Amino acid sequence: MFNFFKTRPDKPVMAGSPEKIQSIYKRHQWSVFLGLVFGYAVFYVVRMSLGVVKKPMLDADIVTKAELGIMGSAFFFTYAIGKFSNGFLSDYANIGRFMSFSLFLSGLTAISLGMNTTAFFFVLLWGLNGWFQSVGSAPSCVSIFQWFSPKQRGSRYSIWGGSRNIGEGITWILTATMVSYFGWRAGFIGAGIAAVIAALCMFFVLRDRPQTYGLPDSATAFGEEPDIKKANDPKETRRAQLFILKQPTVWLIALACAAMYSSRYAISSWAVLYLQEVKGYSLIDAGFAMSAYPIAGLAGAILSGIISDKIFNSNRHIPTLLYGIANITGMLLLFFGPQSRMMDAVALSLIGYAIGGLVVFLAGLTACDLMPKNAVGAVKGFIGLFSYMAASAQELISSQLITITEIVNDAGEVVKVYDFGNAQYFWLSTAVLSVFLALTVWNAKKVTDIDTPSSIDNELILEK
């Protein structure tokens, strides 16, 4: 890792009353929190742009259906590898520099995509963008665990988890409108310009670890028991990172998240095309219909922390099951429910709400709660590796399962007919599989000491 991106040495803890320390802390917390929420939202504006421009690119014969599948798969493949490696690196990183520089490069890549017409370079650039995009989730999680005390994290994490829905909402409404009026190039170029501007803002508002500013750890600052020991000791960090790789709980959560991500990105990547071809929507109508998905997802993400903390006493497993059932129900309504736009809106809202909560739980919070806190980035990266490998495979599989038939209509024109029958059964099955896998960690216990043999060998406890 380049020294520019590494976290700086600790400064001596500043003198002052607890009230003064907390006042300084809260000022930094607001800066970090706003930078993470809105910065990560823009990561998604770039990432989701391909979903909007698919049909215009297909209609203009810029790419084929198979090439779109390869583009999506290349993105998720590099994203998966990048999320794993960059997740581990984020435990050692200056988050402000690490995230902002990556978003800046992602923006430049998106602008380059809008200036291209060659399939090879679409695949190459979109795959490269996957790597830059991978420096988003894990560093955000690390920063939250650095700057917020244990009692503050649940609500902040869930609100940050909803930031992706803000980005998706911008994509489905603003990007779709731009593409409708100015063509597919505007989808990439507009998103890229937004990313460059956001990256410059993030560079100035995000922060390195509290200790690099002479502040104590967040738990100590707010009078709570510290949950990270020797957090800036690279040896201890590497030890904790290797420890989490041996835990069955982390592997099972990663598999459950992978199945959920298959269904999640099936909707994000293909639903606009599905609404246009199966339901008869225009691009703008499909974009506005899809806006219900991230809006409900934002609510699902924010409420997930409140529901699990207040109603289920910080138990993440019960709400995970309920959110999983809601996801399956929404898909059934979308694919097999009554043919009406109101029902489509209800179905997309239900799916969005469920995915919003499931991403909070399965993609981070559940495993991070159970594992050592100085390996949060590694946990996120490991789960992300599984999740986006599954999303990558989903893109290829879906592109093959969706069939296109050319027919001649009554006017003598050749039109393309899309058949999503096989694809929708595949998407639904991954949602069901995710629920069953999540149930396998229902009785997992929190690791309190990685030196305890039982925590290493018997960390996962399954009870009948």
C-alpha positions in Angstrom: 0.0 0.0 0.0 1.4 3.4 -0.9 2.4 5.6 2.0 0.0 8.3 0.8 -3.0 6.0 1.5 -1.7 4.6 4.9 -3.1 5.8 8.2 -0.9 8.3 10.0 0.9 7.7 13.3 -1.0 8.4 16.5 -0.6 11.8 18.2 -0.5 12.1 22.0 -4.0 12.3 23.4 -5.0 15.9 23.9 -5.7 17.2 27.3 -9.2 18.5 28.2 -12.4 17.7 29.9 -14.6 14.9 28.7 -17.1 17.5 27.5 -14.5 19.3 25.4 -13.3 16.0 23.9 -16.8 15.0 23.0 -17.5 18.4 21.5 -14.5 18.0 19.2 -15.4 14.4 18.4 -19.0 15.3 17.4 -17.8 17.9 15.0 -15.5 15.4 13.3 -18.3 12.8 13.5 -20.7 15.0 11.5 -18.1 15.6 8.9 -17.3 11.9 8.5 -20.9 10.8 8.6 -22.0 13.3 5.9 -19.0 12.5 3.7 -19.6 8.8 3.9 -23.4 9.0 3.3 -23.3 11.3 0.3 -20.0 10.1 -1.1 -21.1 6.5 -1.1 -24.4 7.5 -2.7 -22.4 8.9 -5.7 -20.4 5.6 -5.9 -23.8 4.1 -6.7 -24.7 6.7 -9.2 -21.7 5.6 -11.3 -22.3 1.9 -10.6 -26.0 1.9 -11.6 -25.6 3.9 -14.8 -25.2 0.8 -16.9 -28.7 -0.5 -15.8 -30.3 2.6 -17.3 -28.5 2.7 -20.6 -28.9 -1.0 -21.5 -31.9 -0.7 -23.8 -30.7 2.4 -25.6 -27.4 0.7 -26.3 -29.2 -2.4 -27.4 -31.5 -0.5 -29.7 -28.6 1.5 -31.2 -26.7 -1.8 -31.8 -23.8 -0.5 -29.8 -23.6 -3.8 -27.9 -25.3 -7.1 -27.9 -27.2 -8.8 -25.0 -24.2 -11.2 -24.5 -21.8 -8.3 -24.4 -23.9 -6.5 -21.8 -23.7 -9.7 -19.7 -19.9 -9.8 -20.1 -19.7 -6.2 -19.1 -21.7 -6.8 -15.9 -19.8 -9.9 -15.1 -16.4 -8.2 -15.6 -17.5 -5.4 -13.3 -18.6 -7.7 -10.5 -15.6 -10.0 -10.9 -13.1 -7.2 -10.4 -15.3 -5.6 -7.8 -15.3 -8.9 -5.8 -11.5 -9.3 -6.0 -11.0 -5.6 -5.2 -13.5 -5.6 -2.3 -11.6 -8.5 -0.7 -8.1 -7.1 -1.1 -9.1 -3.4 -0.5 -11.2 -4.5 2.5 -8.1 -5.9 4.1 -6.1 -2.8 3.2 -8.8 -0.5 4.6 -7.9 -1.7 8.1 -4.5 0.1 7.6 -5.7 3.0 5.5 -6.4 6.7 5.8 -10.0 6.4 4.8 -10.4 10.0 3.5 -7.6 9.6 0.9 -8.4 6.0 0.1 -12.1 6.5 -0.7 -11.9 9.9 -2.4 -9.1 9.0 -4.8 -10.9 5.8 -5.9 -14.1 7.6 -6.5 -12.2 10.2 -8.6 -10.7 7.4 -10.8 -14.2 5.8 -11.1 -15.6 9.1 -12.4 -12.9 9.4 -15.0 -13.5 5.9 -16.1 -17.3 6.6 -16.5 -16.6 9.7 -18.6 -14.3 7.5 -20.8 -17.1 5.0 -21.2 -19.4 7.7 -22.6 -16.8 8.5 -25.2 -16.5 4.9 -26.4 -18.3 2.8 -29.0 -16.2 -0.4 -29.0 -17.4 -3.5 -27.1 -13.9 -4.5 -26.1 -13.3 -1.2 -24.4 -16.7 -1.2 -22.8 -15.8 -4.5 -21.1 -12.3 -3.3 -20.2 -13.3 0.1 -18.8 -16.4 -1.3 -16.9 -14.2 -4.0 -15.4 -11.6 -1.4 -14.4 -14.4 0.6 -12.9 -15.3 -2.4 -10.7 -11.9 -2.2 -9.1 -12.2 1.5 -8.3 -15.8 1.0 -7.0 -14.6 -1.7 -4.6 -13.0 1.0 -2.4 -16.3 2.2 -1.1 -18.1 -0.2 1.2 -15.4 -1.6 3.5 -13.6 1.7 4.1 -16.9 3.3 5.0 -17.6 0.6 7.5 -14.1 0.9 9.0 -14.5 4.6 9.3 -17.9 4.2 11.1 -16.4 1.7 13.6 -13.4 4.1 14.1 -15.4 7.3 14.7 -18.6 6.0 16.5 -18.8 4.3 19.8 -20.5 0.8 20.1 -23.8 2.4 21.2 -23.8 4.9 18.3 -22.9 2.5 15.5 -26.1 0.7 14.9 -28.1 3.7 13.9 -25.3 5.4 12.0 -24.5 2.2 10.1 -28.1 1.6 9.1 -28.4 5.2 7.8 -25.1 4.9 5.9 -26.4 1.6 4.5 -29.3 3.6 3.1 -27.0 5.9 1.2 -26.8 3.4 -1.7 -30.6 3.9 -2.1 -30.0 7.6 -2.5 -27.6 6.9 -5.3 -30.0 4.5 -6.9 -32.9 7.0 -6.6 -30.8 9.6 -8.4 -29.9 7.0 -11.1 -33.5 5.9 -11.8 -34.9 9.4 -11.9 -32.2 11.9 -13.0 -29.9 9.6 -15.1 -32.9 7.9 -16.8 -34.3 11.4 -17.7 -30.9 12.5 -19.0 -30.5 9.4 -21.1 -34.1 9.8 -22.5 -33.3 13.3 -23.8 -29.6 13.2 -24.6 -28.9 9.5 -25.3 -27.0 6.7 -23.6 -23.7 8.6 -23.5 -25.2 11.1 -21.1 -25.8 8.3 -18.6 -22.0 7.6 -18.3 -20.7 11.1 -18.7 -23.2 12.7 -16.2 -22.4 10.1 -13.6 -18.7 10.5 -14.1 -18.8 14.3 -13.7 -20.8 13.9 -10.5 -18.3 11.4 -9.2 -15.3 13.7 -9.8 -17.0 16.6 -8.0 -18.0 14.3 -5.1 -14.5 12.9 -4.8 -13.0 16.4 -4.4 -15.5 17.1 -1.6 -14.9 13.8 0.1 -11.1 14.5 0.2 -11.7 17.5 2.5 -14.6 16.2 4.7 -13.5 12.6 5.5 -11.0 11.9 8.3 -8.3 9.6 9.2 -8.6 7.7 12.5 -9.4 9.7 15.7 -6.0 8.9 17.3 -4.2 10.7 14.4 -5.8 13.9 15.6 -4.9 13.4 19.3 -8.3 12.0 20.2 -9.0 8.8 22.2 -10.9 5.9 20.7 -14.6 6.5 20.3 -15.7 4.2 23.1 -13.4 5.9 25.6 -14.4 9.4 24.4 -18.1 8.7 25.2 -17.6 6.8 28.4 -18.1 3.3 27.1 -16.0 0.2 27.4 -13.4 0.0 24.5 -14.0 -3.0 22.2 -10.7 -2.6 20.2 -7.4 -3.4 21.8 -4.1 -2.4 20.2 -6.2 -1.2 17.2 -3.2 0.5 15.4 -0.8 -2.5 16.0 -0.3 -4.0 12.5 0.5 -7.4 14.0 -2.7 -7.5 16.0 -4.7 -6.4 13.0 -3.2 -9.1 10.8 -3.8 -11.7 13.5 -7.5 -10.7 13.8 -7.8 -10.7 10.0 -6.4 -14.3 9.8 -8.7 -15.3 12.7 -11.9 -14.3 10.9 -11.0 -16.4 7.9 -11.2 -19.5 10.0 -14.7 -18.8 11.4 -17.6 -20.9 10.0 -20.0 -18.1 10.9 -18.3 -15.7 8.5 -18.3 -18.3 5.7 -22.0 -19.0 6.2 -23.0 -15.4 6.3 -20.9 -14.8 3.2 -22.8 -17.5 1.4 -26.1 -16.2 2.5 -25.1 -12.7 1.4 -23.9 -14.1 -2.0 -27.3 -15.6 -2.7 -29.0 -12.4 -1.6 -26.8 -10.3 -3.9 -27.7 -12.5 -6.8 -31.3 -11.5 -6.4 -30.5 -7.9 -5.5 -28.4 -7.3 -8.6 -30.8 -9.2 -10.8 -33.4 -6.4 -10.0 -30.9 -3.6 -10.1 -29.3 -4.7 -13.4 -32.3 -6.1 -15.3 -35.5 -4.7 -13.9 -35.6 -1.6 -16.1 -35.3 -3.8 -19.2 -37.8 -6.2 -17.7 -40.4 -3.4 -17.1 -39.9 -2.1 -20.6 -40.1 -5.4 -22.4 -42.5 -7.4 -20.3 -44.7 -4.7 -18.7 -44.6 -2.2 -21.6 -43.1 0.8 -19.8 -41.2 3.6 -21.5 -37.6 4.3 -20.3 -38.8 7.3 -18.2 -41.8 5.4 -16.8 -39.5 2.5 -15.9 -37.1 4.8 -14.3 -39.8 6.4 -12.2 -41.3 3.0 -11.3 -37.8 1.8 -10.2 -37.5 4.9 -8.0 -39.8 3.2 -5.6 -37.2 0.5 -5.1 -34.4 2.7 -3.6 -36.8 4.9 -1.7 -38.3 1.9 0.1 -34.7 0.5 0.4 -33.6 3.7 2.2 -36.5 3.2 4.7 -35.6 -0.5 5.0 -32.0 0.2 5.7 -32.7 3.0 8.3 -35.4 1.0 10.1 -33.3 -2.2 10.2 -31.0 -0.8 12.9 -33.9 0.5 14.9 -35.9 -2.7 14.6 -33.1 -5.0 15.5 -31.9 -2.8 18.4 -35.2 -1.6 19.9 -37.6 -4.4 19.1 -35.3 -7.5 19.0 -32.7 -6.3 21.6 -29.8 -6.2 19.0 -30.7 -9.6 17.6 -29.9 -9.4 13.9 -31.2 -12.9 13.0 -35.0 -12.4 13.5 -35.3 -9.3 11.3 -33.0 -10.9 8.7 -35.6 -13.7 8.4 -38.5 -11.2 8.2 -36.7 -9.1 5.6 -35.8 -12.2 3.6 -39.5 -13.3 3.5 -40.5 -9.8 2.4 -38.0 -10.0 -0.5 -39.4 -13.3 -1.7 -43.0 -12.0 -1.4 -42.1 -8.9 -3.5 -40.6 -11.0 -6.2 -43.6 -13.2 -6.4 -45.8 -10.2 -6.8 -43.7 -8.6 -9.5 -43.4 -11.8 -11.6 -46.7 -13.5 -11.0 -49.0 -10.9 -9.5 -51.8 -9.0 -11.2 -50.8 -6.9 -14.2 -51.1 -3.3 -12.9 -48.7 -0.5 -12.4 -49.9 -0.1 -8.9 -49.0 -3.7 -8.1 -45.6 -3.3 -9.7 -44.9 -0.3 -7.5 -46.0 -2.3 -4.4 -43.8 -5.2 -5.5 -40.7 -3.0 -6.2 -41.2 -1.2 -2.9 -41.4 -4.4 -1.0 -38.3 -5.8 -2.7 -36.4 -2.5 -2.1 -37.4 -2.4 1.5 -36.3 -5.9 2.1 -33.0 -5.6 0.2 -32.3 -2.4 2.2 -32.4 -4.3 5.5 -30.7 -7.4 4.2 -27.7 -5.5 2.9 -27.3 -3.9 6.3 -27.4 -7.3 8.1 -25.9 -9.9 5.8 -23.3 -7.6 4.1 -21.8 -6.3 7.3 -23.5 -5.6 10.6 -24.2 -9.2 11.7 -20.7 -10.5 11.1 -19.0 -7.3 12.3 -21.0 -7.6 15.5 -19.7 -11.1 16.1 -16.0 -10.7 15.0 -13.0 -8.7 16.4 -13.5 -4.9 15.7 -9.9 -4.4 14.4 -10.7 -6.7 11.4 -14.0 -5.0 10.3 -12.5 -4.2 6.9 -11.4 -7.8 6.4 -14.9 -9.1 7.4 -16.5 -6.7 4.9 -14.0 -7.6 2.2 -14.4 -11.4 2.7 -18.2 -11.2 2.5 -17.9 -8.9 -0.4 -15.7 -11.4 -2.3 -18.5 -14.0 -2.1 -21.3 -11.5 -2.7 -19.9 -10.0 -5.9 -18.6 -13.2 -7.3 -22.2 -14.4 -7.1 -23.4 -11.1 -8.7 -20.8 -11.6 -11.5 -22.1 -15.1 -12.1 -25.7 -13.8 -12.0 -25.0 -11.3 -14.9 -23.7 -14.1 -17.1 -26.4 -16.5 -16.2 -29.2 -14.0 -16.6 -27.9 -12.8 -20.0 -28.1 -16.4 -21.1 -31.5 -17.2 -19.6 -33.1 -14.1 -21.1 -34.0 -15.0 -24.7 -34.6 -12.6 -27.6 -36.8 -13.6 -30.5 -37.2 -11.5 -33.6 -40.7 -11.5 -35.1 -42.5 -9.6 -37.9 -45.4 -7.5 -36.6 -48.6 -6.6 -38.5 -46.9 -3.6 -40.0 -44.2 -5.7 -41.5 -41.6 -4.5 -39.0 -39.1 -6.8 -37.3 -39.3 -6.4 -33.5 -37.5 -8.1 -30.7 -39.5 -10.1 -28.1 -37.8 -10.7 -24.7 -38.6 -13.8 -22.7 -37.7 -13.5 -19.0 -39.4 -16.7 -17.9 -36.3 -18.8 -17.0 -34.5 -15.8 -15.6 -37.2 -14.8 -13.1 -37.2 -18.4 -11.6 -33.5 -18.2 -11.2 -33.7 -14.8 -9.4 -36.4 -16.0 -7.1 -34.5 -19.2 -6.2 -31.5 -17.2 -5.1 -33.7 -15.2 -2.8 -35.1 -18.4 -1.2 -31.6 -19.9 -0.8 -30.4 -16.8 1.0 -33.0 -17.2 3.7 -32.1 -20.8 4.3 -28.4 -20.1 4.5 -29.0 -17.2 6.9 -30.9 -19.5 9.3 -27.8 -21.6 9.7 -26.1 -18.9 11.9 -29.1 -18.3 14.0 -27.3 -19.3 17.2 -23.8 -18.0 16.5 -22.1 -16.5 19.5 -20.1 -13.3 19.7 -16.3 -13.7 19.8 -14.9 -12.0 22.9 -11.3 -13.3 22.9 -9.5 -14.7 19.9 -7.0 -16.5 22.2 -9.8 -18.6 23.7 -9.7 -22.1 22.0 -13.4 -22.4 22.1 -13.7 -19.1 20.1 -11.4 -20.5 17.4 -12.6 -24.1 17.2 -16.2 -23.9 18.2 -17.2 -20.3 17.5 -20.3 -21.4 15.6 -22.7 -23.1 18.0 -25.8 -24.7 16.3 -28.6 -25.7 18.7 -31.7 -27.6 17.8 
